[in-house]
Amino acid sequence: MAIKVVDIIVERKGKILLIKRGDFWILPGCELGPGECERECLEKVVACEMNDQVSAVFRKLDKTIVGPSPVRPGEVEVTIYVGDISSKKMSDVKDCNAHWFSRESIAGLRLSNITRAIFDYYFAEE
């Protein structure tokens, strides 16, 4: 059975936030805990990675992606949210392995298979 995960595509001024984990760049996200709703998981990720609070800028995509986890053995089932924080005042990211990338530069990064599948869907959706 796949582990349920919530990932967030965070955009600011045309750039997307990615985090380096091992050999791969991945989206900010976290495992959905027992009894935890997706909103609580979102709040946890935003508080941890961006030192801020979730606001109404996040929307859920209609697709769930399933595949091998880039950070642990086994499969994950990823629910995807998107947020554009360009108009919001948010603190700099706290994780020193986190960086903002343009869409063009993302193509040259070593992304996890899950992250690449998420971007393939997201970029085709627009």
PyMOL commands that set and color helices and strands:
alter all, ss='L'
color gray80, all
select helices_A, chain A and resi 38-50+103-106+113-125
alter helices_A, ss='H'
color red, helices_A
select strands_A, chain A and resi 3-12+15-21+24-26+29-31+58-68+75-84+98-102
alter strands_A, ss='S'
color yellow, strands_A
deselect
rebuild
show_as cartoon
